[in-house]
Amino acid sequence: MDTSTHPYRSVLYIPGSKERALDKARTLPTDAIIFDLEDAVAPDAKASARTTLAAALREGGFGKRAKIVRINALTTEWGLEDVRVLRDAGADAILLPKVNTRSDVDNLADLLSPTMPIWTMMETPVSVFNARDIAAHGRVTGLVTGTNDLTKDLNCRYRVDRLPLMTALQMIVMAARAARIVAIDGVYNRFRDGDGLKAECEQGRDLGFDGKTLIHPAQIEVTNTAFAPTQSEVELAGRQIAAYEQSMASGQGVAVVDGQIVENLHVVAAKRILAKAEAIAQMAAE
Protein backbone atom coordinates (compact mmCIF):
# COMPACT_ATOMS: atom_id res chain seq x y z
CA MET A 1 0.00 0.00 0.00
CA ASP A 2 1.33 3.44 -0.97
CA THR A 3 1.44 5.51 2.24
CA SER A 4 2.16 8.66 0.24
CA THR A 5 -1.35 8.69 -1.23
CA HIS A 6 -3.50 6.60 1.13
CA PRO A 7 -5.36 8.71 3.75
CA TYR A 8 -4.82 7.93 7.43
CA ARG A 9 -7.37 10.25 9.04
CA SER A 10 -8.86 7.56 11.28
CA VAL A 11 -6.80 4.61 12.54
CA LEU A 12 -9.01 2.34 14.64
CA TYR A 13 -7.69 -0.16 17.18
CA ILE A 14 -9.48 -3.52 16.93
CA PRO A 15 -8.74 -6.41 19.34
CA GLY A 16 -7.29 -9.30 17.37
CA SER A 17 -9.07 -11.75 19.66
CA LYS A 18 -12.68 -10.74 18.96
CA GLU A 19 -14.22 -12.25 15.84
CA ARG A 20 -17.31 -10.02 15.96
CA ALA A 21 -15.17 -6.89 16.15
CA LEU A 22 -13.00 -8.11 13.28
CA ASP A 23 -16.07 -8.78 11.18
CA LYS A 24 -17.61 -5.37 11.97
CA ALA A 25 -14.35 -3.66 11.01
CA ARG A 26 -14.95 -4.70 7.40
CA THR A 27 -17.88 -2.25 7.24
CA LEU A 28 -16.57 0.73 9.22
CA PRO A 29 -15.57 3.93 7.36
CA THR A 30 -12.11 4.04 8.92
CA ASP A 31 -9.05 4.69 6.77
CA ALA A 32 -6.89 2.16 8.61
CA ILE A 33 -7.20 -0.56 11.22
CA ILE A 34 -4.66 -1.54 13.85
CA PHE A 35 -5.36 -5.17 14.64
CA ASP A 36 -4.07 -5.33 18.19
CA LEU A 37 -2.40 -8.35 19.75
CA GLU A 38 -0.78 -6.34 22.52
CA ASP A 39 -2.70 -4.20 25.03
CA ALA A 40 -6.17 -5.25 23.86
CA VAL A 41 -5.56 -8.98 24.39
CA ALA A 42 -5.20 -10.67 27.77
CA PRO A 43 -2.14 -12.91 28.28
CA ASP A 44 -4.16 -16.13 28.32
CA ALA A 45 -5.87 -15.19 25.04
CA LYS A 46 -2.82 -14.17 23.01
CA ALA A 47 -2.23 -17.56 21.38
CA SER A 48 -5.82 -17.93 20.19
CA ALA A 49 -5.89 -14.26 19.11
CA ARG A 50 -3.04 -14.91 16.67
CA THR A 51 -4.98 -17.70 15.01
CA THR A 52 -8.22 -15.71 14.94
CA LEU A 53 -6.55 -12.66 13.43
CA ALA A 54 -4.56 -14.61 10.86
CA ALA A 55 -7.74 -16.31 9.65
CA ALA A 56 -9.59 -12.97 9.40
CA LEU A 57 -6.79 -11.36 7.40
CA ARG A 58 -6.59 -14.29 5.00
CA GLU A 59 -10.36 -14.20 4.57
CA GLY A 60 -10.05 -10.54 3.55
CA GLY A 61 -12.95 -8.23 2.93
CA PHE A 62 -11.36 -5.14 4.48
CA GLY A 63 -11.44 -3.23 1.22
CA LYS A 64 -9.14 -0.25 0.89
CA ARG A 65 -8.59 0.07 4.64
CA ALA A 66 -4.91 -0.16 5.58
CA LYS A 67 -4.37 -3.30 7.64
CA ILE A 68 -1.76 -2.87 10.37
CA VAL A 69 -0.97 -5.60 12.91
CA ARG A 70 0.37 -4.56 16.30
CA ILE A 71 2.37 -7.45 17.66
CA ASN A 72 3.67 -7.83 21.18
CA ALA A 73 7.17 -6.55 21.85
CA LEU A 74 9.88 -8.96 20.76
CA THR A 75 11.22 -8.94 24.32
CA THR A 76 8.02 -10.61 25.56
CA GLU A 77 7.19 -14.30 25.43
CA TRP A 78 4.62 -13.67 22.67
CA GLY A 79 6.37 -11.38 20.20
CA LEU A 80 8.35 -13.87 18.12
CA GLU A 81 5.36 -16.16 17.66
CA ASP A 82 3.21 -13.17 16.69
CA VAL A 83 5.66 -12.45 13.90
CA ARG A 84 5.81 -16.06 12.75
CA VAL A 85 2.03 -16.40 12.51
CA LEU A 86 1.14 -12.94 11.14
CA ARG A 87 4.01 -11.88 8.89
CA ASP A 88 2.52 -13.52 5.79
CA ALA A 89 -1.17 -13.29 6.70
CA GLY A 90 -1.95 -10.27 4.51
CA ALA A 91 -1.17 -7.23 6.64
CA ASP A 92 -0.02 -4.00 5.02
CA ALA A 93 2.39 -3.26 7.87
CA ILE A 94 3.57 -4.61 11.21
CA LEU A 95 3.39 -2.21 14.16
CA LEU A 96 6.11 -2.71 16.78
CA PRO A 97 5.44 -1.49 20.33
CA LYS A 98 7.95 -0.47 22.98
CA VAL A 99 10.42 0.83 20.41
CA ASN A 100 13.29 2.80 21.91
CA THR A 101 16.06 2.70 19.33
CA ARG A 102 16.77 1.95 15.70
CA SER A 103 18.14 -1.46 16.71
CA ASP A 104 14.66 -2.47 17.91
CA VAL A 105 13.46 -1.96 14.35
CA ASP A 106 16.42 -3.94 13.01
CA ASN A 107 15.44 -6.88 15.20
CA LEU A 108 11.95 -6.99 13.67
CA ALA A 109 13.13 -6.30 10.12
CA ASP A 110 15.35 -9.38 10.31
CA LEU A 111 12.24 -11.51 10.86
CA LEU A 112 10.14 -10.08 8.03
CA SER A 113 10.26 -10.16 4.26
CA PRO A 114 12.23 -7.23 2.80
CA THR A 115 9.03 -5.72 1.40
CA MET A 116 6.97 -5.67 4.62
CA PRO A 117 6.71 -2.09 6.00
CA ILE A 118 7.20 -1.47 9.70
CA TRP A 119 5.35 1.06 11.85
CA THR A 120 6.58 1.93 15.32
CA MET A 121 4.89 3.00 18.53
CA MET A 122 6.40 6.20 19.90
CA GLU A 123 5.43 5.78 23.53
CA THR A 124 8.53 6.29 25.68
CA PRO A 125 10.76 9.29 26.38
CA VAL A 126 13.68 7.38 24.85
CA SER A 127 11.74 6.77 21.63
CA VAL A 128 10.94 10.47 21.37
CA PHE A 129 14.58 11.44 21.82
CA ASN A 130 15.46 8.91 19.09
CA ALA A 131 12.50 9.76 16.84
CA ARG A 132 14.60 11.13 13.98
CA ASP A 133 16.80 8.04 13.87
CA ILE A 134 13.84 5.65 14.11
CA ALA A 135 11.87 7.46 11.41
CA ALA A 136 14.90 7.47 9.10
CA HIS A 137 15.12 3.65 9.18
CA GLY A 138 14.55 2.41 5.65
CA ARG A 139 11.82 -0.04 6.68
CA VAL A 140 9.77 2.36 8.80
CA THR A 141 6.82 3.98 7.02
CA GLY A 142 4.72 5.20 9.96
CA LEU A 143 5.00 6.52 13.53
CA VAL A 144 2.11 6.04 15.98
CA THR A 145 2.03 8.20 19.08
CA GLY A 146 1.30 6.43 22.36
CA THR A 147 0.09 9.37 24.42
CA ASN A 148 -1.17 7.31 27.37
CA ASP A 149 2.19 5.63 27.89
CA LEU A 150 4.03 8.91 27.38
CA THR A 151 1.84 10.59 29.99
CA LYS A 152 2.60 7.79 32.43
CA ASP A 153 6.35 7.79 31.82
CA LEU A 154 6.64 11.58 31.93
CA ASN A 155 4.68 11.66 35.19
CA CYS A 156 2.80 14.64 33.81
CA ARG A 157 -0.78 15.68 34.44
CA TYR A 158 -3.52 15.29 31.87
CA ARG A 159 -4.53 18.65 30.42
CA VAL A 160 -7.10 19.40 27.74
CA ASP A 161 -4.52 21.44 25.82
CA ARG A 162 -1.92 18.62 26.10
CA LEU A 163 0.75 21.19 26.95
CA PRO A 164 2.93 18.69 28.89
CA LEU A 165 3.07 16.47 25.78
CA MET A 166 3.66 19.23 23.25
CA THR A 167 7.42 18.74 22.90
CA ALA A 168 6.97 15.01 22.30
CA LEU A 169 4.14 15.51 19.81
CA GLN A 170 6.11 18.03 17.81
CA MET A 171 9.29 15.93 17.80
CA ILE A 172 7.34 12.94 16.47
CA VAL A 173 5.75 15.00 13.70
CA MET A 174 9.07 16.59 12.74
CA ALA A 175 10.79 13.20 12.60
CA ALA A 176 8.05 11.82 10.37
CA ARG A 177 8.09 14.83 8.08
CA ALA A 178 11.88 14.73 7.78
CA ALA A 179 11.61 11.07 6.70
CA ARG A 180 8.47 11.66 4.58
CA ILE A 181 6.47 9.01 6.41
CA VAL A 182 3.08 8.85 8.16
CA ALA A 183 2.55 10.43 11.61
CA ILE A 184 -0.48 9.37 13.67
CA ASP A 185 -1.65 11.14 16.84
CA GLY A 186 -2.54 9.30 20.04
CA VAL A 187 -5.97 8.20 21.27
CA TYR A 188 -8.64 10.30 22.93
CA ASN A 189 -9.83 8.28 25.92
CA ARG A 190 -13.24 9.93 26.48
CA PHE A 191 -14.88 8.24 23.51
CA ARG A 192 -18.35 9.62 24.31
CA ASP A 193 -17.06 13.21 24.38
CA GLY A 194 -17.49 14.29 20.76
CA ASP A 195 -16.65 17.95 21.38
CA GLY A 196 -13.45 17.09 23.21
CA LEU A 197 -12.46 14.67 20.47
CA LYS A 198 -13.09 17.29 17.80
CA ALA A 199 -10.91 19.82 19.61
CA GLU A 200 -8.06 17.36 20.04
CA CYS A 201 -8.32 16.26 16.40
CA GLU A 202 -8.11 19.86 15.26
CA GLN A 203 -5.08 20.39 17.46
CA GLY A 204 -3.42 17.28 16.04
CA ARG A 205 -4.20 18.41 12.50
CA ASP A 206 -2.77 21.86 13.24
CA LEU A 207 0.42 20.21 14.54
CA GLY A 208 0.78 18.29 11.27
CA PHE A 209 -0.41 14.77 12.10
CA ASP A 210 -1.99 12.78 9.27
CA GLY A 211 -4.66 11.32 11.51
CA LYS A 212 -5.53 9.92 14.91
CA THR A 213 -5.71 6.52 16.55
CA LEU A 214 -9.18 5.66 17.85
CA ILE A 215 -10.51 3.33 20.52
CA HIS A 216 -14.17 3.25 19.44
CA PRO A 217 -16.05 3.30 16.11
CA ALA A 218 -18.13 6.24 17.37
CA GLN A 219 -15.02 8.40 16.99
CA ILE A 220 -14.56 7.76 13.27
CA GLU A 221 -16.87 10.39 11.77
CA VAL A 222 -15.50 13.27 13.85
CA THR A 223 -11.92 12.27 13.10
CA ASN A 224 -12.47 11.77 9.37
CA THR A 225 -13.98 15.22 9.13
CA ALA A 226 -11.29 16.93 11.18
CA PHE A 227 -8.37 15.51 9.20
CA ALA A 228 -9.93 15.98 5.76
CA PRO A 229 -9.47 19.15 3.71
CA THR A 230 -12.52 21.40 3.92
CA GLN A 231 -14.40 22.38 0.80
CA SER A 232 -13.07 25.92 1.11
CA GLU A 233 -9.50 24.61 1.38
CA VAL A 234 -9.99 22.50 -1.74
CA GLU A 235 -11.44 25.43 -3.67
CA LEU A 236 -8.64 27.76 -2.55
CA ALA A 237 -6.01 25.18 -3.52
CA GLY A 238 -7.49 24.94 -7.01
CA ARG A 239 -7.51 28.72 -7.42
CA GLN A 240 -3.92 29.02 -6.17
CA ILE A 241 -2.66 26.45 -8.65
CA ALA A 242 -4.55 28.05 -11.53
CA ALA A 243 -3.34 31.56 -10.67
CA TYR A 244 0.27 30.45 -10.30
CA GLU A 245 0.25 28.55 -13.59
CA GLN A 246 -1.30 31.55 -15.33
CA SER A 247 1.33 33.89 -13.90
CA MET A 248 4.13 31.58 -15.02
CA ALA A 249 2.66 31.31 -18.51
CA SER A 250 2.41 35.09 -18.82
CA GLY A 251 5.92 35.62 -17.51
CA GLN A 252 4.78 37.69 -14.54
CA GLY A 253 6.41 35.45 -11.94
CA VAL A 254 4.02 36.54 -9.19
CA ALA A 255 0.47 35.34 -8.57
CA VAL A 256 -2.00 36.85 -6.14
CA VAL A 257 -5.08 35.10 -4.71
CA ASP A 258 -7.38 36.79 -2.20
CA GLY A 259 -4.79 39.50 -1.65
CA GLN A 260 -1.97 37.09 -0.86
CA ILE A 261 1.08 36.25 -2.94
CA VAL A 262 1.19 32.67 -4.20
CA GLU A 263 4.65 31.16 -4.60
CA ASN A 264 5.77 27.68 -5.60
CA LEU A 265 5.74 26.49 -1.99
CA HIS A 266 2.06 27.37 -1.77
CA VAL A 267 1.41 25.41 -4.95
CA VAL A 268 3.16 22.36 -3.48
CA ALA A 269 0.89 22.56 -0.41
CA ALA A 270 -2.15 23.12 -2.62
CA LYS A 271 -1.40 20.04 -4.72
CA ARG A 272 -1.02 18.02 -1.53
CA ILE A 273 -4.47 19.15 -0.40
CA LEU A 274 -6.04 18.16 -3.71
CA ALA A 275 -4.27 14.78 -3.68
CA LYS A 276 -5.57 14.07 -0.18
CA ALA A 277 -9.08 15.08 -1.15
CA GLU A 278 -8.94 12.76 -4.15
CA ALA A 279 -7.65 9.86 -2.04
CA ILE A 280 -10.47 10.40 0.46
CA ALA A 281 -13.01 10.45 -2.36
CA GLN A 282 -11.66 7.13 -3.63
CA MET A 283 -11.99 5.62 -0.14
CA ALA A 284 -15.60 6.83 0.09
CA ALA A 285 -16.41 5.35 -3.32
CA GLU A 286 -15.57 1.83 -2.14
N, C-alpha and C positions, 0 to 999 in steps of 0.2 A: 504494500500500500504506500502511495506517495504522500508523505507527511507534509510536503510543501504545498499541496493543493487541498488535501482533505481537511474539512473543518473539525475542530475539537472544542466546540463551545461547551458541550455537556459531556462529562465523562463519568458514567454511573458505575459505582461499585455494586457487584452482584456476588453473593456467596456462591462459591463453586460447589457447595454441598447440597443446594436446594434445587431439585428438579423443577418445581413449579416456578421459582424465580427465574431460572434459566430459560424456561419456555416463554414466560411473559416478556423477557428481555428481547425476544425476536420481534415484538410488536411495538416497543417503546420508541418514541422519536428522539432518542439520544444519539449523538454523533459517535460516541465510543463507549465501550464497556470494559471495565476492569473486572475480570473474573477472578475473585479473590480466594486464594487458598491459605492466606496468612491470618490476619486479625479476625476475619469473619467466620473462621472455621475452628471449632473446638479441637483440642489435641486428639481426642479419641475418635474424631470424625475425619481426620485429615487423609487417611488412606482411602476411605470410600469416596471422599470428595474428589480425589484425583481421577478415579475411575468414572465417576458421574460427569465431571467436567470434560474429560477426554471424549466421552461418548457424545455429549452435547455438541462439542466443537466439530466432531467428525460428521454428525448429522447435518450440521449447517443450518441455514435458514435465517442467519443474522443480517442478511442483506449487505448494505454498504457500511454498516457500523464497524468501526475499527475494533478488533478483538484483541485485547491485551490481557495476558495471564500474569497475575501477581503470585509468584511462588513464595515459599518460605525462604528465609535467609539460608545461604549455603552452610553457615556455621551451626544450623540446627540439625536435628535428627531427621527432618523431613525434606530439606531443601534439595538434596541430590536426587532423591526419588521423584520429587516434583518435576525436575528437569527431565529425567529419563522418560516419564510418562507423557509429559505435555509438550516436549520440544517439537514433535512432528505431528501434533494433533490438529493443526490448522489455525493457530494463533497468528496474528499480525506482528506481535511483539511480546517479549517476556519482560515483565516488570520486576526488578530486583529491589527488595527492601533492605534497610539497614546498611546502605552504602555509605562508606566514609571516604574511600580513596579510589583512585583509578585502578589499583590492583584488584579491588573487589569486582570491578567490571571485567577485568582480565580473567578472573577465575570462572565467571559465568560464560564468557565468550568461548573459552576453551572447551566447554561442554555442548555448545550449540553449533549448528551449521553456520558457515561463514556469511550466509545471507539473512539470518534471523536478526532483526533489529532488537536492541535492548533499550528499555526505559529504566530510569532509576528513581527511587524514592529519595527526596531530599528532606530528611527528617531529623538530622542531628546537627549540632553546631559544627562538628568536624566536616560534615558533608557540605555545609554552606561555605566554610572557609576554602574547601577544595572544589567548589562548584565549577570554576572555569576549567580546571584540569579534567574533571569528570565529564563535563559537557563536550570537551574537545576530543574525547575518545572516539575513534572512528566507528565504533559499533553503536554508540548511544544516539538515539534519535528523539528522545523525549525526557523531560524532567518533570516529576510530579511532586508538588510540595506537600509535606506532611505537617500541617500546622499544629495539630494536636500534640504530636510528639515533640515538635520544636518548643511549644509552649511549656510542656512538662520539663524538658531538659534545660531551658533557659530560666526556669523558675520565675517566669513573669506572670503578671496578672492578665486575665482576659479583659480586653477593652473593645468596644464596638468599632473604634477607629483603627484597631490593630497596630497602634503605634509601637508597642514593644517588639513586634515582628517585622517592622518596616525595613530594617537593614537586611534581614534575611530574605524577605520577599524580593527586594530590589536586586540583591546579589544573584538570586536564582534566575530572575528575568534577564539580567545582563549577561550571565553566562550562557543562557540559551540563545540569546540574540547574537552573541559573538560567534557561536558555533552554528547558527542558522538551523536550530532545532526547535521542537515544540516545548512550550512552558505551560504547565497546568497549575492553577491555584489550588489551595487546600479546601477541605470541606467546610460547610456551614452546618453546625450541629443542630440548630433549632429548625428542624425541617418543616415545622408548621408555621414558621414566621416568614411569610412571603415578603413583607416589606424589608425585614432585616436581610434576607437573602438578596433581594434586589440591590440594596445599598452596597453589600459586600461584593456582589458581582460587578457593579459599576466601578467600584474601587479597583478591583482586580483588572478589569479592562483598561482603566486609566493607567495602571502601572505597566501594562503591556502584555499581560497573560493572554494566551490563546483561548482559554476556557477554564472551567472549574470542575473539580471532582465533586460528586454528589452521593448522598447516602440514601436518597429516597426518590422514587419516580415523580413524586409531586413537585420536585424542584426543577424538573427538566424545562418546562415551558418558560419560567422566569429566566433561567440561565441561557437558554437558546436565544431569547430576545435580547438580553443584555449584551451578549458577545457577538451579536450579528450587526452588520452595518445598518444604520437607519436608512429609510428611503431618502431623506434629505442628504445624507452623506453620500449615497450612491449617485444621486442627481448632481451634487456638487462635483464629485469625482469625474463624472462624464463631461461636465462643462469645463473643468480645469484641463483635462486632456485635450479637448477640442480647441480651446483657446490657445494652449501652448503649441499645438501642432500648426494652427493657423499663423501664429506669430513667427514660427520657424520658417514656414513656407513663404511668408512675405518678407523675410529678412529683418524683421523688427527686433528679434532677440528677447523681447520682454512681453509677457502676457499679463493681463489684469482681469481678475474675476471678483466681482463683489467688492471692488476697491482694494483688493490685495494682489500683490505681485505673485505670479505663478512661475516657479523655477523648475528645473528638471527634478529636483528632490521631491517637490510636491507631486509631480507627475508619477514618480515611482510609487509614492504612497497611495495616490489615486488608483493606479492600476492594481495595487494590492487589494484595495477595498473592492474593486469590481470583480477581481478573481475570487475573493472570499464570498461575495454575494452569489456568484455563479455556482460555486461549489455547494453552497447552502441550498440553492434552488435545485441542484441535481439530487441532493440528499432527500429533499422534500418530494421529489417526483418519483421516488422509489415505489 
